[in-house]
Amino acid sequence: MAKTKLHRYERVKHLPNVTFSRLGESEPPGLYPWAKDCYQGMERVLELGCGKGEHSLGFAQANPHRLCLGIDSKSHRICVGAEKAIAQGIENVLFLHGRIERIQEFFRAHSIHEIWLTFPDPHLKNRTRKNRLSGAPFLDAYARLLVPGGLVHLKTDNDLLFTYTRESVELWGGRVIAAAGDIHGPDACGSNACGSDTCTDIHTYGDSRFGARHIVSAFEKKARAKGSSIKYMAFKLVEQ
Ligand SMILES: C[S@@+](CC[C@H](N)C(=O)[O-])C[C@H]1O[C@@H](n2cnc3c(N)ncnc32)[C@H](O)[C@@H]1O
């Protein structure tokens, strides 16, 4: 294994803004760091599969009144974001090393305002499609965590995952409220950007437009370098 990776595995264990969760060892949701009094009254935003945390960091900087939580199962990636947060003095971002399948163990029901799925693995093979983060079992969990009216955002370069997510949300009983087939393209706000009549202007969704357009994660950078278009979707599972 590369030395840098090994060092990160070690360093991340000592970072004050990273929480580790082990199977069978979860705390009651009220005992995790994000439930502390100092974060009372702050809206909570989750990034699931945060990788090196570019999105969580960017969103935390742009939204100092919100608490951003990046979750990933790879601690050496989390290490990069958590160290940057400390170096830059960003206090409204925390990281959790854990599996998204267990997400309901970590947060109180109806306590999350937004969930971001930033470049989730598309799981193209039939035998792994159950792991897609916009599949029904995950939507069930998000619905239990979100406040009424809370939003889920998806950014992806993968057409299949984009189409799958729309179908999955609609089948589940949720509502796609914004979608764009190419957020950086000239027609990003046009009515046919995503090829659907629910395509809406992403400019209208307040803070989310910042996350959708202006924060570029490691995976987005790679996808754009290959010439892929970046797709965005916002949906609601629990109406207000
Ligand atoms: C394609 S990468 C995207 C990383 C980052 N969001 C970005 O845009 O650069 C997907 C990330 O999701 C994480 N991941 C995938 N499935 C997961 C799961 N079930 N639980 C926790 N993390 C997961 C992977 O470890 C990986 O870091």
Ligand as a Chemical Component Dictionary entry (heavy atoms), coordinates in Angstrom:
data_LIG
# 
_chem_comp.id                   LIG 
_chem_comp.type                 NON-POLYMER 
_chem_comp.pdbx_formal_charge   0 
_chem_comp.three_letter_code    LIG 
# 
loop_
_chem_comp_atom.comp_id 
_chem_comp_atom.atom_id 
_chem_comp_atom.alt_atom_id 
_chem_comp_atom.type_symbol 
_chem_comp_atom.charge 
_chem_comp_atom.model_Cartn_x 
_chem_comp_atom.model_Cartn_y 
_chem_comp_atom.model_Cartn_z 
_chem_comp_atom.pdbx_ordinal 
LIG C1  C1  C 0  -17.189 7.941  -6.537 1  
LIG S1  S1  S 1  -16.647 8.363  -4.948 2  
LIG C2  C2  C 0  -17.181 10.085 -4.802 3  
LIG C3  C3  C 0  -16.446 10.815 -3.718 4  
LIG C4  C4  C 0  -16.797 12.304 -3.571 5  
LIG N1  N1  N 0  -18.184 12.493 -3.250 6  
LIG C5  C5  C 0  -16.431 13.072 -4.827 7  
LIG O1  O1  O 0  -17.354 13.563 -5.498 8  
LIG O2  O2  O -1 -15.248 13.227 -5.086 9  
LIG C6  C6  C 0  -17.816 7.533  -3.945 10 
LIG C7  C7  C 0  -17.476 7.532  -2.476 11 
LIG O3  O3  O 0  -18.533 6.935  -1.759 12 
LIG C8  C8  C 0  -18.028 6.092  -0.757 13 
LIG N2  N2  N 0  -19.054 5.054  -0.514 14 
LIG C9  C9  C 0  -19.655 4.294  -1.457 15 
LIG N3  N3  N 0  -20.573 3.494  -0.892 16 
LIG C10 C10 C 0  -20.542 3.749  0.449  17 
LIG C11 C11 C 0  -21.256 3.241  1.572  18 
LIG N4  N4  N 0  -22.200 2.315  1.410  19 
LIG N5  N5  N 0  -20.984 3.741  2.795  20 
LIG C12 C12 C 0  -20.007 4.691  2.944  21 
LIG N6  N6  N 0  -19.311 5.224  1.919  22 
LIG C13 C13 C 0  -19.563 4.754  0.687  23 
LIG C14 C14 C 0  -16.719 5.552  -1.328 24 
LIG O4  O4  O 0  -15.824 5.156  -0.310 25 
LIG C15 C15 C 0  -16.218 6.756  -2.132 26 
LIG O5  O5  O 0  -15.349 7.571  -1.376 27 
# 
loop_
_chem_comp_bond.comp_id 
_chem_comp_bond.atom_id_1 
_chem_comp_bond.atom_id_2 
_chem_comp_bond.value_order 
_chem_comp_bond.pdbx_ordinal 
LIG C1  S1  SING 1  
LIG S1  C2  SING 2  
LIG S1  C6  SING 3  
LIG C2  C3  SING 4  
LIG C3  C4  SING 5  
LIG C4  N1  SING 6  
LIG C4  C5  SING 7  
LIG C5  O1  DOUB 8  
LIG C5  O2  SING 9  
LIG C6  C7  SING 10 
LIG C7  O3  SING 11 
LIG C7  C15 SING 12 
LIG O3  C8  SING 13 
LIG C8  N2  SING 14 
LIG C8  C14 SING 15 
LIG N2  C9  SING 16 
LIG N2  C13 SING 17 
LIG C9  N3  DOUB 18 
LIG N3  C10 SING 19 
LIG C10 C11 SING 20 
LIG C10 C13 DOUB 21 
LIG C11 N4  SING 22 
LIG C11 N5  DOUB 23 
LIG N5  C12 SING 24 
LIG C12 N6  DOUB 25 
LIG N6  C13 SING 26 
LIG C14 O4  SING 27 
LIG C14 C15 SING 28 
LIG C15 O5  SING 29 
# 
